[in-house]
């Protein structure tokens, strides 16, 4: 990494801090001053040492490291423009900007694939990094006729042309040939060979994923030079798990979210316990305060309070487990179950168009990823059709399960309130609200969508408090703020 000018260093550091704040990282002036001191002490001779030093100064949690690393690579890049290795030894130019038609030879692509297969087999990170630069240079340019000075660079376009995933069999064969023990499968147990091949194939897939990440990082760096790193960090760097939108989270993101359940539950449990301790201190006890003031000449320096013994609240969850809302309900059920010690009683009900209690399924499930599927198969949450019907589900809860709600019960309704143009049955929600201590509706959609389509959100919001809850961070904030102690 070349040493930037002092003014450029300050601009890069403040830009990095702004970008990280935009991704929700809590970085204040004190952390920024510490980061500047780190740069002053470490200099720029060792880029990885600078990365580690800034991470130590700016981050409060290792879970944010992925976002930090991606942003750091854009604000403190290894180089500028075409990588130095490619300038010294430029790769051959492609025959044309467009990939050859099906069935026609592609010599440049074939040569790059051969070199990549060798680099993957040898696990040569330096060769893979150079190849990532070559692939982006050769196949990643887009816009303006794909000529020099064009609009940008695309890792997806470059990797689509190269197809590194299809090299798995070739790299596996090369590693077998290099291992004398694997060359003669008859000399060992065939079952052991099969297991060894599976382990080796998983390792090759990991190396291919790392190469794809290198290529994506190179493309982001080149685009950041054209359009500014702030814009690229905002649009191209994936958010942390707690900021992933529940409705648009993929399978991998939902799995990462589930891994954050217990750390988040511990954090929220600590907050609720602190609130409970504060709530236990009631009004001032005038008699005891005056008695204490005798030791200070009648000045009440140490007020005494009447101590309260509040009972722990009860919690009822009423969760829509249909469609894309299932990920939101799944995560919230797991979170509340992990916090169950903070409540006197927790009961969970799921519905699509019929309502069933699933508290037992939630406690007995060993696989959090299969929770939604287990509920759909083992609990009677659907009737004669598979579409959401909030009115029918709320009505069934009010008729059959209203005894779960009492004066100490807080009810959380989880769902997007999209009722497929059916009767919302507001009377059933009013019955639940009249019996409960508090009722809150957590909606994973943004408020601007509540009046659209088949949503009955505004009608339900007229009966109970409705809050937008689009990600895990917002969910944690709402649970810590809304739930009674």
C-alpha positions in Angstrom: 0.0 0.0 0.0 1.5 3.3 -1.0 1.8 6.0 1.6 -0.9 8.7 1.1 -0.5 12.4 1.9 -1.5 13.5 5.4 -4.6 15.4 4.0 -5.5 12.3 1.9 -5.1 10.1 5.0 -7.5 12.2 7.0 -10.0 12.2 4.2 -9.7 8.4 3.8 -10.1 7.8 7.5 -13.2 10.1 7.9 -14.7 8.6 4.8 -14.2 5.1 6.2 -15.8 6.1 9.5 -18.8 7.7 7.6 -19.3 4.6 5.5 -19.2 2.3 8.5 -21.7 4.5 10.4 -23.9 4.2 7.3 -23.8 0.4 7.8 -25.0 0.9 11.4 -21.7 0.5 13.2 -21.6 2.6 16.4 -18.4 4.7 15.9 -18.1 7.9 17.8 -15.5 10.8 17.9 -13.4 8.9 20.5 -13.0 5.9 18.3 -12.1 8.1 15.3 -9.4 9.9 17.3 -8.0 6.5 18.4 -8.0 5.3 14.7 -6.0 8.5 13.7 -3.5 7.7 16.5 -3.2 4.2 15.2 -2.3 5.4 11.7 0.2 7.8 13.2 1.9 5.1 15.1 1.8 2.2 12.6 2.4 4.2 9.3 1.6 2.4 6.1 4.5 0.0 5.7 2.4 -3.1 6.6 -1.1 -2.9 5.2 -2.4 -5.9 7.2 -1.1 -4.4 10.4 -2.9 -1.1 9.6 -6.1 -3.1 8.9 -5.8 -4.9 12.3 -5.0 -1.6 14.1 -8.0 0.3 12.7 -10.3 -2.7 13.4 -9.2 -2.7 17.0 -9.8 1.0 17.3 -13.1 1.2 15.5 -15.0 -2.0 16.1 -16.7 -3.1 19.3 -17.7 -6.6 18.0 -16.0 -9.1 15.8 -19.3 -9.7 14.1 -18.9 -6.4 12.2 -15.5 -7.4 10.8 -16.7 -8.5 7.4 -18.2 -5.1 6.7 -15.1 -3.4 8.0 -12.8 -5.4 5.8 -14.8 -4.7 2.7 -14.9 -1.0 3.4 -11.2 -0.9 4.4 -10.2 -2.4 1.0 -12.0 0.4 -0.8 -10.6 3.3 1.3 -7.1 1.9 1.8 -6.6 -0.1 -1.4 -3.5 -2.2 -2.1 -3.0 -0.2 -5.3 -4.5 2.2 -7.8 -5.6 1.4 -11.3 -4.4 -1.7 -13.1 -2.5 -3.9 -10.6 1.3 -3.5 -10.8 1.8 -7.1 -11.7 -0.5 -6.7 -14.7 1.2 -3.5 -15.8 4.6 -5.2 -15.8 3.3 -8.3 -17.6 0.0 -7.5 -19.2 -2.3 -10.4 -20.1 -3.2 -11.0 -23.7 -6.3 -9.0 -24.8 -9.5 -10.8 -25.5 -10.4 -11.3 -29.1 -13.6 -9.3 -28.7 -15.7 -7.7 -26.0 -18.4 -10.3 -26.2 -17.9 -13.9 -25.3 -17.6 -16.3 -28.3 -20.8 -17.9 -29.4 -21.6 -21.5 -28.3 -19.2 -24.1 -29.9 -16.5 -21.6 -30.9 -13.1 -21.7 -29.2 -12.1 -19.2 -26.5 -8.3 -19.4 -26.2 -7.9 -16.7 -23.6 -10.6 -18.1 -21.3 -9.1 -21.6 -21.7 -5.6 -20.4 -20.7 -7.0 -18.5 -17.7 -8.9 -21.6 -16.6 -5.8 -23.8 -16.9 -3.8 -21.4 -14.7 -6.6 -21.0 -12.2 -6.9 -24.8 -11.9 -3.2 -25.1 -11.2 -3.3 -22.2 -8.6 -6.3 -23.8 -6.9 -4.6 -27.2 -6.7 -1.5 -25.6 -5.2 -3.5 -23.3 -3.0 -1.3 -20.4 -4.3 -3.0 -17.3 -3.0 -0.6 -14.9 -4.7 -1.3 -16.6 -8.1 -5.0 -16.5 -7.4 -4.9 -12.8 -6.6 -3.0 -12.0 -9.9 -5.6 -14.1 -11.8 -8.4 -12.2 -10.1 -6.9 -9.0 -11.5 -6.4 -10.6 -15.0 -10.0 -11.9 -15.1 -11.5 -8.6 -14.2 -9.2 -6.8 -16.7 -10.0 -9.3 -19.5 -13.7 -10.0 -19.0 -15.1 -7.6 -16.3 -15.2 -4.3 -18.2 -18.7 -3.1 -19.2 -20.3 0.0 -20.7 -19.2 2.4 -23.4 -18.4 -0.5 -25.8 -16.2 -2.1 -23.2 -13.3 0.1 -24.3 -10.6 1.7 -22.0 -12.2 4.5 -19.9 -15.6 2.7 -19.9 -18.3 2.9 -17.2 -17.2 0.2 -14.8 -16.3 -3.3 -13.9 -18.4 -6.3 -13.1 -17.2 -9.3 -11.1 -20.4 -11.2 -12.0 -19.7 -10.7 -15.7 -16.1 -11.8 -15.4 -16.8 -14.9 -13.3 -19.7 -15.8 -15.5 -17.3 -15.9 -18.4 -14.7 -17.9 -16.5 -17.0 -20.4 -14.6 -14.6 -21.4 -11.9 -17.1 -23.8 -10.3 -16.7 -26.1 -13.3 -13.0 -26.6 -12.4 -13.8 -28.8 -9.4 -13.3 -32.1 -11.1 -10.1 -31.0 -12.8 -8.6 -29.7 -9.6 -9.7 -32.9 -7.7 -8.0 -35.0 -10.4 -4.8 -33.0 -10.1 -4.7 -33.4 -6.4 -5.3 -37.1 -6.7 -2.4 -37.4 -9.2 -0.1 -35.5 -6.8 -1.0 -37.8 -3.9 0.7 -41.2 -4.3 -1.6 -42.8 -1.7 -4.7 -41.6 -3.6 -3.5 -42.9 -6.9 -4.2 -46.5 -5.9 -7.7 -46.6 -4.4 -7.6 -50.5 -4.3 -4.8 -50.3 -1.7 -7.1 -48.7 0.9 -10.7 -49.1 2.1 -13.0 -47.8 -0.6 -15.2 -46.1 2.0 -12.2 -44.2 3.3 -11.4 -43.0 -0.2 -15.0 -41.8 -0.7 -14.9 -39.8 2.6 -11.5 -38.4 1.6 -12.8 -37.3 -1.8 -15.7 -35.5 -0.2 -13.5 -33.7 2.3 -11.1 -32.7 -0.6 -14.0 -31.6 -2.7 -15.3 -29.3 0.1 -11.8 -27.8 0.4 -11.7 -27.1 -3.3 -15.1 -25.4 -3.1 -13.8 -23.3 -0.3 -10.8 -22.2 -2.4 -13.1 -21.4 -5.3 -15.3 -19.3 -3.0 -12.2 -17.4 -1.9 -11.2 -16.8 -5.5 -14.6 -15.4 -6.3 -14.3 -13.1 -3.2 -10.9 -11.9 -4.5 -12.4 -11.2 -7.9 -15.4 -9.4 -6.4 -13.0 -7.3 -4.3 -10.9 -6.4 -7.3 -13.9 -5.3 -9.3 -15.2 -3.2 -6.4 -11.8 -1.5 -6.1 -11.8 -0.6 -9.7 -15.3 0.7 -9.6 -14.6 2.7 -6.5 -11.8 4.6 -8.3 -14.4 5.7 -10.9 -17.4 6.5 -8.7 -16.0 7.0 -5.2 -15.6 4.5 -2.4 -18.5 6.0 -0.3 -21.0 5.1 -3.0 -19.6 1.6 -3.5 -19.6 0.8 0.2 -23.2 1.9 0.4 -24.4 -0.2 -2.5 -22.1 -3.1 -2.9 -21.0 -4.1 0.7 -23.4 -6.5 2.3 -24.9 -5.3 5.7 -24.3 -7.1 8.9 -26.7 -9.8 9.9 -28.7 -7.7 12.3 -29.5 -5.2 9.5 -30.6 -7.8 6.9 -34.2 -7.2 5.9 -36.3 -10.1 7.1 -38.5 -10.1 4.0 -35.5 -10.3 1.5 -33.1 -12.4 3.5 -31.8 -15.5 1.6 -31.2 -18.9 3.1 -27.6 -18.1 4.0 -28.5 -14.8 5.6 -31.3 -16.4 7.6 -28.8 -19.1 8.8 -26.4 -16.3 9.9 -29.3 -14.5 11.7 -30.2 -17.7 13.6 -26.6 -17.8 14.8 -27.1 -14.3 16.4 -30.1 -15.4 18.4 -28.4 -16.3 21.6 -25.9 -13.4 21.7 -28.9 -11.0 21.1 -31.0 -12.8 23.7 -28.3 -12.4 26.3 -28.0 -8.7 25.5 -31.7 -8.1 25.7 -32.1 -10.1 28.9 -29.5 -7.9 30.5 -31.4 -4.8 29.5 -34.7 -6.2 30.7 -33.1 -7.2 34.0 -31.7 -3.7 34.5 -35.1 -2.2 33.7 -36.7 -4.5 36.2 -34.2 -3.5 38.9 -35.0 0.2 38.3 -38.7 -0.5 38.3 -38.4 -2.2 41.7 -37.6 1.2 43.2 -41.0 2.8 43.7 -42.1 6.2 45.2 -40.2 8.0 47.9 -41.0 6.7 51.4 -41.4 10.1 53.3 -41.2 8.6 56.8 -38.0 6.7 56.2 -36.5 9.7 54.3 -37.1 12.0 57.2 -35.7 9.5 59.7 -32.5 9.3 57.6 -32.3 13.1 57.5 -31.8 13.2 61.3 -28.2 12.2 60.8 -27.6 15.2 58.4 -29.3 17.9 60.5 -32.7 17.5 58.8 -31.4 17.7 55.2 -32.7 14.7 53.2 -29.5 13.8 51.4 -30.4 10.1 51.1 -34.0 9.6 50.0 -35.6 6.2 50.8 -37.9 4.5 48.4 -40.8 2.1 48.8 -39.6 -1.2 47.2 -41.9 -2.8 44.7 -42.0 -6.5 44.0 -43.3 -6.6 40.4 -44.2 -10.0 39.1 -42.6 -11.0 35.8 -44.9 -10.4 32.8 -46.3 -13.1 30.7 -45.8 -13.1 26.9 -48.0 -14.5 24.1 -46.7 -14.6 20.5 -49.2 -14.8 17.7 -47.1 -15.5 14.5 -47.9 -15.6 10.8 -45.7 -18.5 9.5 -46.7 -18.2 5.8 -44.5 -17.2 2.8 -41.7 -14.7 3.2 -43.0 -13.7 6.7 -41.9 -17.1 8.0 -38.3 -16.0 8.4 -39.3 -13.1 10.5 -41.6 -15.2 12.7 -39.0 -18.0 12.9 -36.2 -15.7 14.2 -38.5 -13.9 16.7 -39.8 -17.2 18.1 -36.3 -18.4 18.6 -35.3 -15.1 20.2 -38.2 -15.1 22.6 -37.6 -18.7 23.5 -34.0 -17.9 24.3 -35.2 -15.1 26.6 -37.9 -17.2 28.3 -36.4 -16.9 31.8 -37.2 -13.1 31.7 -40.9 -13.8 31.6 -43.3 -15.6 34.0 -44.8 -17.6 31.1 -44.3 -17.7 27.3 -46.8 -19.2 25.0 -46.4 -19.2 21.2 -49.2 -19.6 18.6 -48.7 -19.9 14.9 -51.2 -19.4 12.0 -51.7 -19.2 8.3 -55.5 -19.2 8.3 -56.0 -21.4 11.4 -54.4 -20.9 14.8 -52.5 -23.6 16.7 -50.3 -23.5 19.8 -46.6 -24.5 18.9 -44.9 -23.8 22.3 -44.0 -27.5 22.6 -42.6 -27.7 19.1 -40.4 -24.6 19.8 -39.0 -26.1 23.0 -38.4 -29.5 21.6 -36.8 -28.6 18.3 -33.1 -29.3 17.9 -32.8 -27.7 14.4 -33.6 -24.0 14.3 -33.4 -24.0 10.5 -36.3 -26.4 10.2 -38.5 -24.7 12.7 -40.9 -23.2 10.2 -41.2 -26.4 8.2 -41.8 -28.4 11.4 -44.6 -26.0 12.4 -46.2 -26.2 8.9 -46.2 -30.0 8.9 -46.9 -30.8 12.6 -49.3 -28.1 13.6 -52.7 -27.4 12.1 -52.2 -23.9 10.9 -53.9 -24.2 7.5 -57.5 -25.0 6.6 -59.1 -25.5 3.2 -56.6 -23.2 1.5 -53.0 -22.2 2.0 -53.3 -18.4 1.9 -53.0 -16.0 4.8 -56.3 -15.1 6.5 -55.7 -12.9 9.5 -59.4 -12.4 10.3 -60.0 -16.2 10.5 -56.8 -16.8 12.5 -57.5 -14.0 15.0 -61.1 -15.1 15.3 -60.0 -18.7 16.1 -57.5 -17.5 18.7 -60.2 -15.3 20.4 -62.6 -18.2 20.5 -60.3 -21.1 21.5 -57.2 -19.7 23.1 -58.2 -16.4 24.8 -57.6 -18.0 28.2 -53.8 -17.7 27.4 -54.2 -13.9 27.8 -54.6 -12.2 31.2 -54.0 -8.9 32.9 -50.3 -9.5 33.1 -49.9 -10.7 29.5 -48.2 -8.8 26.7 -49.3 -10.0 23.2 -47.0 -9.7 20.2 -48.6 -10.2 16.8 -46.1 -10.9 14.1 -47.0 -10.5 10.5 -47.4 -8.3 7.4 -51.2 -8.0 7.8 -51.7 -9.0 4.1 -55.1 -10.5 4.4 -55.8 -11.4 0.7 -58.8 -9.0 0.7 -60.7 -11.0 3.3 -62.5 -9.7 6.4 -59.9 -8.5 8.9 -62.1 -9.3 11.9 -61.2 -6.3 13.9 -63.6 -7.3 16.7 -61.5 -10.4 17.5 -58.4 -8.2 17.8 -60.4 -5.8 20.1 -61.3 -8.8 22.3 -57.7 -9.8 22.7 -56.7 -6.1 23.3 -59.4 -5.7 26.0 -58.1 -8.8 27.9 -54.3 -8.2 27.6 -52.1 -5.8 29.5 -50.7 -4.6 26.2 -50.9 -5.7 22.5 -48.2 -4.7 20.0 -48.1 -5.6 16.3 -44.7 -6.0 14.7 -44.9 -5.6 10.9 -41.8 -6.6 8.8 -42.9 -4.2 6.0 -42.1 -0.6 5.8 -44.9 1.8 6.7 -45.2 3.2 3.1 -46.4 -0.3 2.0 -49.1 -0.6 4.7 -51.9 1.2 2.6 -51.1 -0.8 -0.6 -52.6 -4.0 -2.1 -54.3 -6.5 0.1 -52.7 -5.1 3.3 -55.1 -4.5 6.3 -52.3 -3.0 8.3 -53.9 0.5 8.7 -57.1 -1.1 9.9 -55.3 -3.2 12.5 -53.1 -0.2 13.5 -56.4 1.6 14.4 -56.9 -1.0 17.1 -53.4 -1.8 18.5 -50.0 -0.2 18.3 -48.2 -1.3 15.1 -44.5 -0.9 14.6 -42.3 -1.5 11.6 -39.8 -4.2 12.3 -37.6 -5.0 9.3 -34.4 -6.4 10.8 -33.0 -8.0 13.9 -31.6 -4.8 15.3 -34.9 -3.1 15.1 -36.6 -6.1 16.7 -34.1 -6.0 19.6 -34.8 -2.3 20.1 -38.6 -2.8 20.1 -38.4 -5.8 22.5 -36.2 -3.9 24.9 -38.4 -0.8 24.8 -42.0 -2.1 24.5 -42.1 -5.2 26.7 -43.3 -4.5 30.3 -41.1 -5.4 33.3 
